[in-house]
């Protein structure tokens, strides 16, 4: 059961980031530093969304700090911190999905509705990132695959040069674990893009459902704190 939580989070990471990018004029909601690249592109091409992209990083940072403090306080009170934070993320995804369906598609990335929807998604993904670091620190990141892919390629190179036991077994196990995150993220991104093409912003129905599954799968981790 424990392994399913990182996989579900990775799927949602890829899904939400892709959905936000497509619906909100190139806004990255999970990989927020990518917005610096799209800000430059927006300025050069004269497209909208610059203000929303600039706002994403501070909103993300505040949400991370809030999640860390909330986790500590919940743990201090012996309340189910992981489940509570996953439920909060799920609530934000529901709210963002409702806004996207009601107000989208967003022709202007800096409009009030687009900004509210985008920042709600950014806050939700900030909670996911923080929860992952606190409770699932031994699992690969669920929203950024660059480092994970690099490690897999390095491990494959090590296997090719001929590692002996027990190193070979350790490396092979790590490849399987990291590959699960990459595949889950890729499936999420591909599913989001296809659904956006077919049903536009109704594709935002999916992330809350995945969040529910992650919440249920996370119940065995109750009581784990960091």
C-alpha positions as CSV (number, residue, x, y, z in Angstrom):
1,X,0.0,0.0,0.0
2,X,2.8,2.4,0.9
3,X,4.3,2.2,-2.6
4,X,1.0,3.2,-4.2
5,X,1.0,6.6,-2.6
6,X,4.1,7.9,-4.4
7,X,2.8,6.5,-7.7
8,X,-0.6,8.3,-7.2
9,X,1.2,11.5,-6.3
10,X,3.4,11.3,-9.3
11,X,0.4,10.7,-11.6
12,X,-1.3,13.7,-10.2
13,X,1.9,15.8,-10.4
14,X,2.1,15.1,-14.2
15,X,-1.6,15.5,-14.7
16,X,-2.1,18.8,-12.8
17,X,1.1,20.4,-14.3
18,X,-0.1,19.5,-17.8
19,X,-3.7,20.6,-17.2
20,X,-2.5,23.9,-15.8
21,X,-0.1,24.5,-18.7
22,X,-2.8,23.9,-21.3
23,X,-5.6,25.7,-19.6
24,X,-3.8,28.6,-18.0
25,X,-1.6,30.0,-20.8
26,X,1.5,28.0,-20.0
27,X,1.4,28.1,-16.2
28,X,3.3,25.4,-14.4
29,X,1.4,24.7,-11.2
30,X,3.7,21.9,-9.8
31,X,7.1,22.7,-11.3
32,X,6.9,26.4,-10.6
33,X,10.5,27.3,-11.5
34,X,9.6,26.4,-15.1
35,X,7.4,29.5,-15.1
36,X,10.6,31.7,-15.4
37,X,11.1,30.2,-18.9
38,X,7.5,30.7,-19.9
39,X,7.6,34.3,-18.6
40,X,10.3,35.1,-21.0
41,X,8.4,33.4,-23.8
42,X,5.3,35.4,-22.9
43,X,7.1,38.7,-22.9
44,X,8.7,38.0,-26.3
45,X,5.5,36.7,-27.9
46,X,3.2,39.3,-26.3
47,X,1.0,36.6,-24.8
48,X,-0.8,36.8,-21.4
49,X,-0.1,35.2,-18.1
50,X,3.1,37.0,-17.0
51,X,1.6,38.3,-13.7
52,X,0.2,34.9,-12.8
53,X,3.5,33.2,-13.5
54,X,5.3,35.7,-11.3
55,X,2.9,35.2,-8.5
56,X,3.2,31.4,-8.6
57,X,6.6,31.2,-6.8
58,X,5.7,33.3,-3.8
59,X,2.3,31.5,-3.5
60,X,4.1,28.2,-3.7
61,X,6.6,29.2,-1.0
62,X,4.0,30.4,1.4
63,X,2.0,27.2,0.9
64,X,5.1,25.1,1.6
65,X,5.8,27.0,4.8
66,X,2.1,26.7,5.9
67,X,2.2,22.9,5.2
68,X,5.3,22.4,7.2
69,X,4.0,24.4,10.2
70,X,0.6,22.6,10.0
71,X,2.3,19.2,9.9
72,X,4.3,20.0,13.0
73,X,1.2,21.3,14.8
74,X,-1.0,18.4,13.8
75,X,1.7,15.9,14.9
76,X,2.1,17.8,18.2
77,X,-1.6,17.4,18.9
78,X,-1.4,13.7,17.8
79,X,-3.9,14.3,15.0
80,X,-3.6,12.4,11.7
81,X,-1.4,14.9,10.0
82,X,-0.8,13.1,6.7
83,X,-4.5,12.4,6.1
84,X,-5.4,16.0,7.1
85,X,-2.9,17.5,4.7
86,X,-3.9,15.2,1.8
87,X,-7.5,16.1,2.5
88,X,-6.7,19.8,2.3
89,X,-4.9,19.2,-1.0
90,X,-7.9,17.3,-2.3
91,X,-10.2,20.2,-1.3
92,X,-8.1,22.7,-3.1
93,X,-8.1,20.5,-6.2
94,X,-11.9,20.3,-6.1
95,X,-12.1,24.1,-5.8
96,X,-9.7,24.6,-8.7
97,X,-11.5,22.1,-10.8
98,X,-14.8,23.8,-10.2
99,X,-13.3,27.2,-11.1
100,X,-11.7,25.8,-14.2
101,X,-15.0,24.2,-15.4
102,X,-17.1,27.3,-14.5
103,X,-14.8,30.0,-15.9
104,X,-12.5,28.2,-18.4
105,X,-11.1,28.0,-20.9
106,X,-8.9,31.0,-20.0
107,X,-8.0,33.2,-23.0
108,X,-6.3,35.7,-20.6
109,X,-3.9,34.1,-18.2
110,X,-3.8,37.2,-16.1
111,X,-7.5,37.6,-15.6
112,X,-8.9,37.3,-12.1
113,X,-10.6,33.9,-12.7
114,X,-7.5,32.5,-14.3
115,X,-5.3,33.8,-11.5
116,X,-7.5,32.4,-8.8
117,X,-7.7,29.0,-10.5
118,X,-4.0,28.9,-11.1
119,X,-3.0,29.9,-7.6
120,X,-5.3,27.4,-6.1
121,X,-3.6,24.7,-8.1
122,X,-0.2,26.0,-7.1
123,X,-1.1,25.8,-3.5
124,X,-2.4,22.3,-3.9
125,X,0.8,21.2,-5.5
126,X,2.9,22.9,-2.9
127,X,1.1,20.9,-0.3
128,X,1.8,17.7,-2.3
129,X,5.5,18.5,-2.6
130,X,5.8,19.3,1.1
131,X,3.9,16.2,2.2
132,X,6.1,14.1,-0.1
133,X,9.2,15.5,1.5
134,X,8.0,15.0,5.0
135,X,6.3,11.6,4.9
136,X,7.8,9.9,1.8
137,X,11.3,11.3,1.7
138,X,12.7,7.9,0.6
139,X,10.6,8.1,-2.6
140,X,11.6,10.1,-5.7
141,X,9.9,13.5,-6.2
142,X,6.4,13.4,-7.6
143,X,6.5,16.6,-9.6
144,X,10.0,16.9,-11.0
145,X,11.5,14.1,-13.1
146,X,14.8,15.5,-14.2
147,X,16.8,14.3,-11.3
148,X,15.0,11.0,-11.2
149,X,15.6,10.4,-14.9
150,X,19.3,11.3,-14.5
151,X,19.7,8.8,-11.7
152,X,18.0,6.0,-13.7
153,X,20.4,6.6,-16.7
154,X,23.4,6.6,-14.4
155,X,22.3,3.4,-12.8
156,X,21.7,1.8,-16.2
157,X,25.2,2.8,-17.2
158,X,26.6,1.2,-14.0
159,X,24.8,-2.0,-14.8
160,X,26.2,-2.0,-18.3
161,X,29.8,-1.6,-17.0
162,X,29.2,-4.7,-14.9
163,X,28.4,-4.4,-11.2
164,X,28.7,-7.4,-9.0
165,X,26.4,-8.5,-6.2
166,X,25.2,-7.1,-3.9
167,X,25.6,-3.7,-5.7
168,X,23.8,-4.9,-8.8
169,X,20.7,-5.9,-6.8
170,X,20.6,-2.6,-5.0
171,X,20.9,-0.6,-8.3
172,X,18.3,-2.7,-10.1
173,X,15.9,-2.2,-7.2
174,X,16.4,1.5,-7.3
175,X,15.8,1.6,-11.1
176,X,12.5,-0.2,-10.6
177,X,11.4,2.3,-7.9
178,X,12.5,5.4,-9.8
179,X,11.0,4.1,-13.0
180,X,7.6,3.8,-11.3
181,X,7.7,7.5,-10.6
182,X,8.7,8.4,-14.1
183,X,6.0,6.2,-15.7
184,X,3.3,7.4,-13.4
185,X,4.2,11.0,-14.1
186,X,4.3,10.4,-17.8
187,X,0.9,8.7,-17.7
188,X,-0.6,11.5,-15.8
189,X,0.7,14.1,-18.2
190,X,-0.4,12.2,-21.3
191,X,-3.9,11.5,-19.9
192,X,-4.3,15.2,-19.0
193,X,-3.3,16.3,-22.5
194,X,-5.7,13.8,-24.2
195,X,-8.6,14.7,-21.9
196,X,-8.0,18.4,-22.4
197,X,-8.2,17.9,-26.1
198,X,-11.4,16.0,-25.8
199,X,-13.3,17.7,-23.0
200,X,-11.3,21.0,-22.4
201,X,-11.4,22.1,-18.7
202,X,-13.6,19.2,-17.7
203,X,-10.3,17.3,-17.5
204,X,-9.9,18.9,-14.0
205,X,-12.4,16.4,-12.7
206,X,-9.7,13.8,-12.5
207,X,-7.1,15.2,-10.0
208,X,-9.5,15.2,-7.0
209,X,-10.4,11.6,-7.8
210,X,-6.7,10.6,-7.8
211,X,-6.3,12.7,-4.6
212,X,-9.1,10.6,-2.9
213,X,-7.2,7.4,-3.9
214,X,-4.0,8.8,-2.5
215,X,-5.8,9.7,0.7
216,X,-7.2,6.2,1.1
217,X,-3.8,4.6,0.2
218,X,-2.1,6.9,2.8
219,X,-4.1,5.6,5.8
220,X,-1.5,2.9,6.6
221,X,1.0,5.7,7.1
222,X,-1.0,7.2,10.0
223,X,1.2,8.3,12.9
224,X,4.3,8.7,10.7
225,X,5.8,12.1,11.4
226,X,9.0,14.0,10.5
